[in-house]
Amino acid sequence: MSSLAKAIAERRELLGILVARNLKIRYKNSVLGFFWSLLGPLFLILVYAVFLRVMRFSIDLPVLVTGILVWQYLAMCLGDSLGAILGNANLVTKAAFPRIILPLSMVGANLVNFLLAFSVLSVYLVAVSASPGFLGWIVVALLSQTALCLGVAFIISAANVFFRDTEHILNVVMLAWFFLTPIIYPSELIMGDPRMPTWVPPVFFINPMTGIVTLYRMALLSAPGPGWSFLSLSLCSAWIVFLVGLLVFQRVQTAFGDEL
């Protein structure tokens, strides 16, 4: 692990170049270009404000928008990771090229986008006089979510080299994952329901995104927390996914050249 970290640190300039390249590709031929990273979240807030007013959902707009923006970071990382290896065959086939840099750069580019979107979200929350909690939890949530994104991106980028049905499987998994995560509903809906069997809350928080989204809301909106036993379960799951994804990627990367 330390040797891998050292190798990545030695190639940090290359990583920065690839992150910048991925950002440029995303907004290529776009009139507003990079400004869409700021305009996208703003339009999202406006659309959901109208939607909630018309449909009269019980969830508050700041709670919903926070969940959606956090989810988008994960969804964009996983969508881009499908082509991290397949889309860079010319680099992968070079023996000296560190292949792990490719999914790292994909996640890095989306992290930049998320931080810009987060700045828009922060301005919005200040404008609506949202009551923040302990803002330090944002760092814990961001690090854990980035670790989760990297872990799953390692697995998906590698799997798509060997199994081209990975994209279709991912679409189904992401749809199910979305509804199993408290994005369009608060986690209290599950935790506060006395009719729920006792095994439901622990299973609910094994999903790493459940704790991560809840932690963002606790930090930004003073949302009620489920207790650290449940949050720790989610955060540990996120880091376990990162380690498993890293090990899987390192194990199979030597065979990429034969499949491309």
VENLIN-V704235 format. One record per pair of residues at least 24 apart in sequence whose ideal C-beta (glycine too) atoms are under 10 Angstrom apart, sorted by sequence separation. I is the first residue (numbers start at 1). GAP is how many residues later the second one is. D is the distance in Angstrom with one decimal. If there is no record, write none. Layout:
BEGIN
i:I gap:GAP d:D
i:I gap:GAP d:D
END
This chain:
BEGIN
i:41 gap:24 d:8.0
i:44 gap:24 d:6.5
i:45 gap:24 d:9.1
i:82 gap:24 d:9.4
i:118 gap:24 d:8.5
i:180 gap:24 d:7.9
i:187 gap:24 d:8.7
i:205 gap:24 d:8.6
i:206 gap:24 d:9.5
i:210 gap:24 d:5.4
i:211 gap:24 d:5.7
i:44 gap:25 d:7.1
i:80 gap:25 d:9.5
i:81 gap:25 d:5.5
i:152 gap:25 d:10.0
i:182 gap:25 d:9.2
i:201 gap:25 d:7.1
i:205 gap:25 d:4.2
i:208 gap:25 d:8.8
i:209 gap:25 d:7.5
i:211 gap:25 d:9.0
i:212 gap:25 d:9.6
i:77 gap:26 d:8.8
i:80 gap:26 d:4.5
i:81 gap:26 d:7.6
i:181 gap:26 d:6.0
i:183 gap:26 d:8.2
i:187 gap:26 d:7.5
i:188 gap:26 d:9.2
i:201 gap:26 d:9.3
i:204 gap:26 d:8.0
i:205 gap:26 d:7.2
i:207 gap:26 d:9.3
i:208 gap:26 d:5.0
i:211 gap:26 d:7.8
i:212 gap:26 d:6.6
i:41 gap:27 d:9.1
i:79 gap:27 d:9.4
i:80 gap:27 d:8.1
i:115 gap:27 d:8.6
i:180 gap:27 d:5.7
i:181 gap:27 d:9.2
i:182 gap:27 d:8.5
i:183 gap:27 d:9.7
i:186 gap:27 d:9.5
i:187 gap:27 d:4.9
i:202 gap:27 d:8.6
i:205 gap:27 d:8.8
i:206 gap:27 d:6.1
i:207 gap:27 d:6.8
i:208 gap:27 d:7.2
i:210 gap:27 d:9.1
i:211 gap:27 d:7.8
i:41 gap:28 d:6.1
i:44 gap:28 d:8.3
i:78 gap:28 d:9.4
i:114 gap:28 d:8.3
i:181 gap:28 d:4.4
i:182 gap:28 d:6.0
i:186 gap:28 d:8.5
i:201 gap:28 d:9.5
i:202 gap:28 d:7.1
i:205 gap:28 d:4.6
i:206 gap:28 d:7.3
i:208 gap:28 d:8.4
i:209 gap:28 d:9.2
i:40 gap:29 d:9.4
i:77 gap:29 d:6.6
i:78 gap:29 d:9.5
i:80 gap:29 d:7.5
i:81 gap:29 d:9.4
i:180 gap:29 d:8.3
i:181 gap:29 d:5.7
i:182 gap:29 d:9.8
i:201 gap:29 d:6.3
i:204 gap:29 d:9.3
i:205 gap:29 d:4.9
i:208 gap:29 d:4.1
i:209 gap:29 d:8.2
i:76 gap:30 d:9.1
i:77 gap:30 d:5.1
i:80 gap:30 d:6.5
i:177 gap:30 d:7.5
i:180 gap:30 d:7.8
i:181 gap:30 d:9.9
i:183 gap:30 d:6.6
i:187 gap:30 d:8.0
i:203 gap:30 d:9.6
i:204 gap:30 d:9.1
i:205 gap:30 d:9.5
i:206 gap:30 d:9.4
i:207 gap:30 d:7.3
i:208 gap:30 d:3.8
i:41 gap:31 d:8.7
i:76 gap:31 d:9.4
i:77 gap:31 d:9.6
i:79 gap:31 d:9.1
i:111 gap:31 d:8.5
i:114 gap:31 d:8.7
i:178 gap:31 d:9.0
i:181 gap:31 d:8.8
i:182 gap:31 d:5.8
i:186 gap:31 d:7.6
i:187 gap:31 d:9.8
i:202 gap:31 d:6.6
i:205 gap:31 d:10.0
i:206 gap:31 d:5.7
i:207 gap:31 d:9.8
i:208 gap:31 d:8.5
i:40 gap:32 d:8.6
i:77 gap:32 d:9.0
i:78 gap:32 d:9.4
i:114 gap:32 d:8.9
i:177 gap:32 d:7.1
i:181 gap:32 d:6.2
i:182 gap:32 d:6.7
i:192 gap:32 d:8.5
i:201 gap:32 d:9.4
i:205 gap:32 d:8.2
i:208 gap:32 d:8.5
i:76 gap:33 d:9.0
i:77 gap:33 d:4.8
i:181 gap:33 d:9.7
i:191 gap:33 d:8.5
i:208 gap:33 d:6.4
i:73 gap:34 d:9.3
i:76 gap:34 d:4.8
i:77 gap:34 d:8.3
i:111 gap:34 d:9.4
i:191 gap:34 d:9.5
i:192 gap:34 d:9.3
i:208 gap:34 d:9.6
i:75 gap:35 d:9.3
i:76 gap:35 d:9.9
i:111 gap:35 d:6.2
i:114 gap:35 d:9.4
i:182 gap:35 d:8.5
i:186 gap:35 d:9.8
i:188 gap:35 d:7.9
i:191 gap:35 d:5.0
i:74 gap:36 d:8.9
i:77 gap:36 d:9.8
i:110 gap:36 d:9.3
i:187 gap:36 d:8.0
i:188 gap:36 d:6.0
i:190 gap:36 d:9.0
i:191 gap:36 d:8.9
i:73 gap:37 d:6.2
i:76 gap:37 d:7.0
i:77 gap:37 d:8.9
i:186 gap:37 d:6.9
i:187 gap:37 d:8.5
i:188 gap:37 d:9.7
i:72 gap:38 d:8.9
i:73 gap:38 d:7.5
i:76 gap:38 d:8.0
i:108 gap:38 d:9.1
i:111 gap:38 d:8.0
i:186 gap:38 d:8.5
i:187 gap:38 d:8.8
i:188 gap:38 d:8.1
i:107 gap:39 d:6.8
i:110 gap:39 d:7.3
i:111 gap:39 d:9.8
i:187 gap:39 d:6.3
i:191 gap:39 d:7.8
i:73 gap:40 d:7.7
i:74 gap:40 d:9.3
i:107 gap:40 d:9.7
i:72 gap:41 d:8.7
i:73 gap:41 d:4.1
i:107 gap:41 d:10.0
i:182 gap:41 d:9.9
i:72 gap:42 d:7.6
i:73 gap:42 d:9.3
i:107 gap:42 d:5.1
i:108 gap:42 d:9.4
i:106 gap:43 d:9.1
i:107 gap:43 d:5.3
i:110 gap:43 d:9.2
i:187 gap:43 d:8.9
i:70 gap:44 d:8.2
i:73 gap:44 d:7.9
i:106 gap:44 d:9.4
i:107 gap:44 d:9.9
i:69 gap:45 d:7.5
i:72 gap:45 d:7.4
i:73 gap:45 d:8.8
i:107 gap:45 d:9.5
i:103 gap:46 d:9.4
i:104 gap:46 d:7.0
i:107 gap:46 d:5.5
i:70 gap:47 d:9.6
i:103 gap:47 d:7.0
i:106 gap:47 d:6.2
i:107 gap:47 d:9.4
i:69 gap:48 d:5.4
i:70 gap:48 d:8.9
i:103 gap:48 d:9.8
i:69 gap:49 d:7.0
i:103 gap:49 d:9.6
i:104 gap:49 d:8.3
i:26 gap:50 d:9.1
i:100 gap:50 d:9.7
i:103 gap:50 d:4.5
i:104 gap:50 d:9.0
i:106 gap:50 d:10.0
i:69 gap:51 d:8.5
i:70 gap:51 d:9.3
i:102 gap:51 d:9.5
i:103 gap:51 d:5.5
i:106 gap:51 d:7.7
i:66 gap:52 d:9.5
i:69 gap:52 d:5.6
i:103 gap:52 d:9.4
i:68 gap:53 d:9.7
i:103 gap:53 d:8.3
i:26 gap:54 d:8.6
i:100 gap:54 d:7.7
i:103 gap:54 d:4.7
i:25 gap:55 d:9.7
i:65 gap:55 d:9.8
i:66 gap:55 d:6.6
i:102 gap:55 d:6.9
i:103 gap:55 d:8.4
i:65 gap:56 d:6.6
i:152 gap:56 d:9.5
i:100 gap:57 d:9.5
i:151 gap:57 d:9.2
i:22 gap:58 d:7.4
i:66 gap:58 d:9.6
i:99 gap:58 d:9.0
i:62 gap:59 d:8.7
i:65 gap:59 d:7.2
i:66 gap:59 d:8.0
i:99 gap:59 d:9.2
i:65 gap:60 d:8.8
i:148 gap:60 d:5.2
i:147 gap:61 d:8.9
i:148 gap:61 d:7.3
i:22 gap:62 d:9.4
i:25 gap:62 d:9.6
i:62 gap:62 d:7.6
i:61 gap:63 d:9.1
i:62 gap:63 d:5.9
i:145 gap:63 d:8.1
i:66 gap:64 d:9.2
i:144 gap:64 d:7.2
i:145 gap:64 d:7.8
i:148 gap:64 d:7.1
i:144 gap:65 d:9.8
i:147 gap:65 d:9.9
i:18 gap:66 d:10.0
i:62 gap:66 d:6.2
i:145 gap:66 d:9.9
i:61 gap:67 d:7.8
i:63 gap:67 d:9.6
i:144 gap:67 d:7.8
i:145 gap:67 d:4.9
i:60 gap:68 d:9.5
i:62 gap:68 d:5.3
i:77 gap:68 d:9.2
i:81 gap:68 d:8.4
i:144 gap:68 d:5.7
i:145 gap:68 d:8.9
i:62 gap:69 d:9.9
i:73 gap:69 d:9.1
i:77 gap:69 d:8.7
i:80 gap:69 d:10.0
i:81 gap:69 d:9.2
i:84 gap:69 d:6.8
i:88 gap:69 d:9.8
i:92 gap:69 d:8.7
i:143 gap:69 d:10.0
i:18 gap:70 d:8.8
i:60 gap:70 d:9.3
i:78 gap:70 d:10.0
i:84 gap:70 d:9.0
i:87 gap:70 d:9.6
i:141 gap:70 d:8.4
i:142 gap:70 d:8.8
i:145 gap:70 d:9.1
i:70 gap:71 d:8.0
i:74 gap:71 d:6.8
i:77 gap:71 d:8.9
i:78 gap:71 d:7.3
i:81 gap:71 d:7.5
i:82 gap:71 d:9.3
i:85 gap:71 d:9.6
i:86 gap:71 d:8.1
i:140 gap:71 d:9.8
i:141 gap:71 d:5.3
i:144 gap:71 d:7.8
i:145 gap:71 d:8.5
i:41 gap:72 d:9.6
i:70 gap:72 d:9.5
i:73 gap:72 d:6.6
i:74 gap:72 d:9.8
i:77 gap:72 d:4.0
i:81 gap:72 d:3.7
i:84 gap:72 d:8.1
i:85 gap:72 d:4.9
i:89 gap:72 d:9.6
i:140 gap:72 d:9.0
i:141 gap:72 d:8.2
i:18 gap:73 d:9.0
i:40 gap:73 d:8.5
i:41 gap:73 d:9.6
i:44 gap:73 d:8.4
i:73 gap:73 d:8.5
i:76 gap:73 d:9.0
i:77 gap:73 d:8.0
i:80 gap:73 d:7.9
i:81 gap:73 d:7.9
i:84 gap:73 d:3.9
i:85 gap:73 d:6.9
i:87 gap:73 d:9.8
i:141 gap:73 d:8.7
i:142 gap:73 d:9.4
i:71 gap:74 d:10.0
i:74 gap:74 d:7.1
i:75 gap:74 d:9.7
i:78 gap:74 d:5.8
i:79 gap:74 d:9.9
i:81 gap:74 d:8.5
i:82 gap:74 d:6.2
i:83 gap:74 d:8.0
i:84 gap:74 d:8.9
i:85 gap:74 d:9.7
i:86 gap:74 d:5.9
i:141 gap:74 d:4.1
i:142 gap:74 d:8.4
i:37 gap:75 d:7.8
i:38 gap:75 d:9.8
i:41 gap:75 d:8.0
i:42 gap:75 d:9.2
i:45 gap:75 d:7.8
i:49 gap:75 d:9.9
i:70 gap:75 d:7.0
i:73 gap:75 d:9.9
i:74 gap:75 d:5.8
i:77 gap:75 d:7.5
i:78 gap:75 d:6.4
i:81 gap:75 d:4.6
i:82 gap:75 d:7.1
i:85 gap:75 d:6.9
i:86 gap:75 d:6.3
i:140 gap:75 d:6.4
i:141 gap:75 d:5.0
i:37 gap:76 d:5.0
i:40 gap:76 d:9.0
i:41 gap:76 d:4.2
i:44 gap:76 d:8.9
i:45 gap:76 d:7.9
i:73 gap:76 d:7.0
i:77 gap:76 d:5.5
i:80 gap:76 d:9.5
i:81 gap:76 d:4.5
i:84 gap:76 d:8.2
i:85 gap:76 d:5.2
i:140 gap:76 d:9.8
i:141 gap:76 d:9.3
i:36 gap:77 d:9.0
i:37 gap:77 d:8.9
i:40 gap:77 d:6.7
i:41 gap:77 d:8.2
i:44 gap:77 d:9.3
i:78 gap:77 d:9.6
i:79 gap:77 d:9.1
i:80 gap:77 d:9.1
i:81 gap:77 d:9.3
i:82 gap:77 d:9.2
i:83 gap:77 d:7.7
i:84 gap:77 d:9.5
i:137 gap:77 d:9.8
i:138 gap:77 d:8.0
i:141 gap:77 d:8.7
i:142 gap:77 d:9.9
i:34 gap:78 d:9.5
i:37 gap:78 d:8.9
i:38 gap:78 d:5.8
i:41 gap:78 d:8.6
i:42 gap:78 d:5.7
i:74 gap:78 d:7.9
i:78 gap:78 d:5.9
i:81 gap:78 d:9.6
i:82 gap:78 d:5.1
i:86 gap:78 d:8.6
i:137 gap:78 d:5.2
i:138 gap:78 d:6.8
i:141 gap:78 d:6.8
i:34 gap:79 d:9.2
i:37 gap:79 d:4.1
i:38 gap:79 d:7.6
i:41 gap:79 d:4.1
i:42 gap:79 d:9.6
i:45 gap:79 d:5.6
i:74 gap:79 d:9.7
i:77 gap:79 d:9.2
i:78 gap:79 d:9.5
i:81 gap:79 d:7.9
i:137 gap:79 d:7.8
i:140 gap:79 d:8.5
i:141 gap:79 d:9.6
i:22 gap:80 d:9.6
i:36 gap:80 d:9.5
i:37 gap:80 d:6.4
i:40 gap:80 d:8.4
i:41 gap:80 d:6.1
i:44 gap:80 d:9.9
i:86 gap:80 d:9.8
i:137 gap:80 d:9.7
i:138 gap:80 d:9.5
i:139 gap:80 d:8.9
i:35 gap:81 d:9.4
i:38 gap:81 d:7.6
i:39 gap:81 d:8.5
i:42 gap:81 d:9.1
i:137 gap:81 d:5.8
i:138 gap:81 d:4.7
i:19 gap:82 d:9.8
i:23 gap:82 d:9.8
i:34 gap:82 d:8.3
i:37 gap:82 d:9.3
i:38 gap:82 d:5.6
i:41 gap:82 d:9.6
i:42 gap:82 d:8.0
i:45 gap:82 d:9.9
i:82 gap:82 d:9.8
i:133 gap:82 d:9.6
i:137 gap:82 d:4.0
i:138 gap:82 d:7.3
i:14 gap:83 d:8.9
i:15 gap:83 d:9.0
i:18 gap:83 d:6.3
i:22 gap:83 d:5.8
i:26 gap:83 d:7.1
i:37 gap:83 d:8.6
i:41 gap:83 d:8.1
i:45 gap:83 d:9.7
i:136 gap:83 d:7.4
i:137 gap:83 d:8.9
i:14 gap:84 d:7.8
i:17 gap:84 d:9.7
i:18 gap:84 d:7.2
i:21 gap:84 d:7.6
i:22 gap:84 d:6.2
i:25 gap:84 d:8.7
i:26 gap:84 d:9.0
i:82 gap:84 d:6.7
i:83 gap:84 d:9.4
i:133 gap:84 d:8.6
i:134 gap:84 d:7.6
i:135 gap:84 d:5.5
i:15 gap:85 d:9.8
i:19 gap:85 d:8.5
i:20 gap:85 d:9.0
i:22 gap:85 d:9.6
i:23 gap:85 d:9.2
i:24 gap:85 d:9.3
i:38 gap:85 d:9.8
i:81 gap:85 d:9.7
i:82 gap:85 d:5.4
i:133 gap:85 d:5.1
i:134 gap:85 d:6.2
i:135 gap:85 d:7.8
i:11 gap:86 d:9.4
i:15 gap:86 d:5.5
i:18 gap:86 d:8.1
i:19 gap:86 d:4.9
i:22 gap:86 d:7.7
i:23 gap:86 d:5.0
i:27 gap:86 d:9.9
i:132 gap:86 d:9.4
i:133 gap:86 d:5.3
i:148 gap:86 d:9.5
i:151 gap:86 d:10.0
i:152 gap:86 d:9.7
i:155 gap:86 d:8.2
i:11 gap:87 d:5.8
i:14 gap:87 d:6.2
i:15 gap:87 d:9.7
i:18 gap:87 d:3.5
i:19 gap:87 d:8.6
i:22 gap:87 d:3.7
i:23 gap:87 d:9.2
i:26 gap:87 d:7.7
i:132 gap:87 d:6.7
i:133 gap:87 d:7.3
i:144 gap:87 d:9.8
i:148 gap:87 d:9.4
i:151 gap:87 d:7.6
i:154 gap:87 d:9.3
i:158 gap:87 d:8.5
i:10 gap:88 d:9.0
i:17 gap:88 d:8.4
i:18 gap:88 d:8.4
i:19 gap:88 d:9.1
i:20 gap:88 d:9.5
i:21 gap:88 d:8.3
i:22 gap:88 d:8.3
i:79 gap:88 d:8.8
i:82 gap:88 d:7.0
i:132 gap:88 d:5.7
i:133 gap:88 d:7.3
i:134 gap:88 d:9.0
i:137 gap:88 d:9.2
i:147 gap:88 d:9.1
i:150 gap:88 d:9.9
i:151 gap:88 d:8.1
i:154 gap:88 d:8.1
i:157 gap:88 d:9.3
i:11 gap:89 d:9.6
i:12 gap:89 d:9.6
i:15 gap:89 d:6.1
i:16 gap:89 d:8.6
i:19 gap:89 d:4.2
i:20 gap:89 d:8.1
i:23 gap:89 d:6.4
i:81 gap:89 d:9.0
i:131 gap:89 d:9.2
i:132 gap:89 d:7.2
i:133 gap:89 d:4.2
i:148 gap:89 d:8.1
i:149 gap:89 d:9.1
i:151 gap:89 d:8.0
i:152 gap:89 d:6.2
i:153 gap:89 d:9.8
i:154 gap:89 d:10.0
i:155 gap:89 d:7.5
i:156 gap:89 d:8.6
i:159 gap:89 d:8.5
i:8 gap:90 d:7.1
i:11 gap:90 d:6.2
i:15 gap:90 d:5.8
i:18 gap:90 d:7.8
i:19 gap:90 d:5.0
i:22 gap:90 d:9.1
i:23 gap:90 d:7.6
i:130 gap:90 d:6.6
i:131 gap:90 d:7.0
i:132 gap:90 d:6.4
i:133 gap:90 d:7.5
i:141 gap:90 d:9.7
i:144 gap:90 d:7.9
i:145 gap:90 d:9.7
i:148 gap:90 d:4.0
i:151 gap:90 d:3.8
i:152 gap:90 d:8.6
i:154 gap:90 d:8.6
i:155 gap:90 d:4.7
i:158 gap:90 d:6.2
i:159 gap:90 d:9.9
i:162 gap:90 d:7.5
i:7 gap:91 d:6.0
i:14 gap:91 d:8.6
i:18 gap:91 d:8.1
i:19 gap:91 d:9.5
i:22 gap:91 d:9.7
i:79 gap:91 d:7.9
i:130 gap:91 d:5.5
i:131 gap:91 d:4.8
i:133 gap:91 d:9.8
i:140 gap:91 d:9.1
i:144 gap:91 d:4.9
i:147 gap:91 d:5.5
i:148 gap:91 d:8.0
i:150 gap:91 d:8.8
i:151 gap:91 d:3.7
i:154 gap:91 d:3.6
i:155 gap:91 d:9.4
i:158 gap:91 d:5.2
i:161 gap:91 d:7.9
i:8 gap:92 d:7.1
i:16 gap:92 d:8.3
i:19 gap:92 d:8.5
i:20 gap:92 d:9.2
i:78 gap:92 d:6.4
i:79 gap:92 d:9.4
i:130 gap:92 d:8.1
i:131 gap:92 d:9.9
i:133 gap:92 d:8.6
i:143 gap:92 d:9.2
i:144 gap:92 d:9.1
i:146 gap:92 d:9.1
i:147 gap:92 d:5.4
i:148 gap:92 d:9.5
i:149 gap:92 d:9.3
i:150 gap:92 d:5.6
i:151 gap:92 d:7.1
i:152 gap:92 d:9.6
i:153 gap:92 d:7.2
i:154 gap:92 d:5.8
i:155 gap:92 d:9.9
i:157 gap:92 d:7.4
i:158 gap:92 d:9.5
i:161 gap:92 d:9.1
i:7 gap:93 d:8.3
i:8 gap:93 d:7.1
i:11 gap:93 d:9.7
i:15 gap:93 d:6.8
i:19 gap:93 d:6.9
i:141 gap:93 d:9.9
i:144 gap:93 d:9.1
i:145 gap:93 d:6.9
i:147 gap:93 d:9.5
i:148 gap:93 d:5.5
i:149 gap:93 d:8.7
i:151 gap:93 d:6.4
i:152 gap:93 d:6.2
i:154 gap:93 d:8.7
i:155 gap:93 d:5.5
i:156 gap:93 d:10.0
i:158 gap:93 d:8.7
i:159 gap:93 d:8.7
i:162 gap:93 d:7.8
i:4 gap:94 d:9.0
i:7 gap:94 d:9.2
i:137 gap:94 d:9.2
i:141 gap:94 d:8.5
i:144 gap:94 d:4.4
i:147 gap:94 d:7.6
i:148 gap:94 d:6.5
i:151 gap:94 d:3.3
i:154 gap:94 d:6.4
i:155 gap:94 d:7.2
i:158 gap:94 d:5.2
i:161 gap:94 d:8.0
i:162 gap:94 d:9.0
i:75 gap:95 d:9.9
i:78 gap:95 d:9.0
i:79 gap:95 d:8.4
i:121 gap:95 d:9.5
i:125 gap:95 d:5.9
i:140 gap:95 d:7.2
i:143 gap:95 d:9.0
i:144 gap:95 d:6.8
i:147 gap:95 d:4.0
i:150 gap:95 d:6.7
i:151 gap:95 d:6.8
i:154 gap:95 d:3.9
i:158 gap:95 d:6.9
i:161 gap:95 d:5.5
i:164 gap:95 d:9.9
i:4 gap:96 d:7.3
i:8 gap:96 d:7.0
i:78 gap:96 d:6.8
i:125 gap:96 d:7.4
i:143 gap:96 d:9.2
i:146 gap:96 d:8.8
i:147 gap:96 d:8.8
i:149 gap:96 d:9.6
i:150 gap:96 d:7.6
i:151 gap:96 d:9.6
i:153 gap:96 d:8.9
i:154 gap:96 d:8.5
i:157 gap:96 d:9.7
i:161 gap:96 d:9.8
i:162 gap:96 d:9.9
i:141 gap:97 d:9.6
i:144 gap:97 d:10.0
i:148 gap:97 d:9.0
i:151 gap:97 d:8.9
i:155 gap:97 d:9.7
i:158 gap:97 d:9.2
i:161 gap:97 d:9.5
i:162 gap:97 d:6.0
i:118 gap:98 d:9.3
i:122 gap:98 d:7.8
i:144 gap:98 d:8.9
i:147 gap:98 d:9.2
i:151 gap:98 d:9.2
i:154 gap:98 d:9.8
i:158 gap:98 d:7.7
i:161 gap:98 d:5.0
i:75 gap:99 d:6.3
i:78 gap:99 d:9.5
i:121 gap:99 d:7.8
i:147 gap:99 d:9.7
i:150 gap:99 d:9.5
i:154 gap:99 d:9.4
i:157 gap:99 d:9.5
i:160 gap:99 d:10.0
i:161 gap:99 d:7.0
i:74 gap:100 d:8.6
i:75 gap:102 d:9.2
i:118 gap:102 d:9.4
i:71 gap:103 d:9.4
i:74 gap:103 d:8.5
i:75 gap:103 d:8.1
i:74 gap:104 d:9.5
i:71 gap:106 d:9.0
i:71 gap:107 d:6.7
i:74 gap:107 d:9.0
i:68 gap:110 d:10.0
i:71 gap:110 d:6.9
i:67 gap:111 d:10.0
i:70 gap:111 d:9.2
i:72 gap:111 d:9.8
i:71 gap:112 d:5.1
i:70 gap:113 d:7.9
i:71 gap:113 d:9.4
i:67 gap:114 d:7.9
i:69 gap:114 d:9.9
i:67 gap:115 d:6.8
i:68 gap:115 d:6.3
i:67 gap:116 d:4.0
i:68 gap:116 d:8.0
i:66 gap:117 d:9.3
i:67 gap:117 d:6.9
i:67 gap:118 d:8.6
i:63 gap:119 d:9.2
i:64 gap:119 d:7.8
i:67 gap:119 d:8.6
i:63 gap:120 d:9.7
i:64 gap:120 d:6.4
i:67 gap:120 d:9.8
i:63 gap:121 d:9.4
i:64 gap:121 d:8.9
i:63 gap:122 d:8.9
i:64 gap:122 d:9.2
i:59 gap:123 d:9.7
i:63 gap:123 d:6.0
i:59 gap:124 d:9.7
i:59 gap:125 d:6.7
i:59 gap:126 d:6.2
i:60 gap:126 d:8.5
i:57 gap:127 d:8.0
i:58 gap:127 d:8.5
i:59 gap:127 d:6.5
i:57 gap:128 d:9.0
i:58 gap:128 d:9.1
i:59 gap:130 d:8.9
i:58 gap:131 d:9.1
i:74 gap:134 d:9.5
i:74 gap:135 d:6.6
i:48 gap:136 d:9.8
i:71 gap:138 d:7.3
i:74 gap:138 d:8.7
i:70 gap:139 d:7.9
i:73 gap:139 d:9.8
i:74 gap:139 d:9.7
i:71 gap:141 d:9.7
i:67 gap:142 d:9.5
i:70 gap:142 d:6.9
i:71 gap:142 d:7.4
i:103 gap:142 d:8.8
i:70 gap:143 d:5.4
i:103 gap:143 d:9.9
i:68 gap:145 d:9.8
i:70 gap:145 d:9.6
i:67 gap:146 d:5.3
i:70 gap:146 d:5.4
i:100 gap:146 d:8.1
i:103 gap:146 d:7.3
i:66 gap:147 d:7.7
i:67 gap:147 d:9.4
i:69 gap:147 d:8.8
i:70 gap:147 d:8.8
i:67 gap:149 d:8.0
i:100 gap:149 d:6.3
i:63 gap:150 d:9.7
i:66 gap:150 d:5.8
i:67 gap:150 d:7.3
i:99 gap:150 d:8.0
i:100 gap:150 d:7.5
i:66 gap:151 d:5.7
i:99 gap:151 d:9.5
i:102 gap:151 d:9.9
i:66 gap:153 d:9.6
i:100 gap:153 d:7.2
i:63 gap:154 d:6.2
i:66 gap:154 d:5.9
i:99 gap:154 d:5.0
i:102 gap:154 d:9.9
i:62 gap:155 d:8.6
i:66 gap:155 d:6.7
i:98 gap:155 d:9.4
i:99 gap:155 d:9.1
i:63 gap:157 d:9.4
i:66 gap:157 d:8.8
i:99 gap:157 d:6.4
i:62 gap:158 d:7.7
i:63 gap:158 d:6.3
i:99 gap:158 d:9.4
i:62 gap:159 d:5.7
i:63 gap:160 d:6.9
i:60 gap:161 d:8.2
i:62 gap:161 d:9.5
i:92 gap:161 d:8.6
i:95 gap:162 d:8.3
i:60 gap:163 d:9.6
i:93 gap:163 d:8.2
i:94 gap:163 d:9.1
i:85 gap:164 d:9.4
i:92 gap:164 d:5.2
i:93 gap:164 d:5.2
i:92 gap:165 d:6.5
i:93 gap:165 d:9.9
i:89 gap:167 d:8.7
i:92 gap:167 d:9.5
i:93 gap:167 d:6.3
i:85 gap:168 d:8.5
i:89 gap:168 d:8.8
i:92 gap:168 d:6.0
i:86 gap:170 d:9.3
i:89 gap:170 d:9.5
i:90 gap:170 d:9.2
i:85 gap:171 d:5.9
i:89 gap:171 d:4.3
i:88 gap:172 d:9.3
i:86 gap:173 d:9.1
i:85 gap:174 d:9.0
i:86 gap:174 d:7.2
i:85 gap:175 d:7.7
i:1 gap:242 d:9.0
i:4 gap:242 d:7.9
i:1 gap:245 d:8.1
i:1 gap:246 d:9.7
i:4 gap:246 d:7.4
i:1 gap:249 d:9.7
END
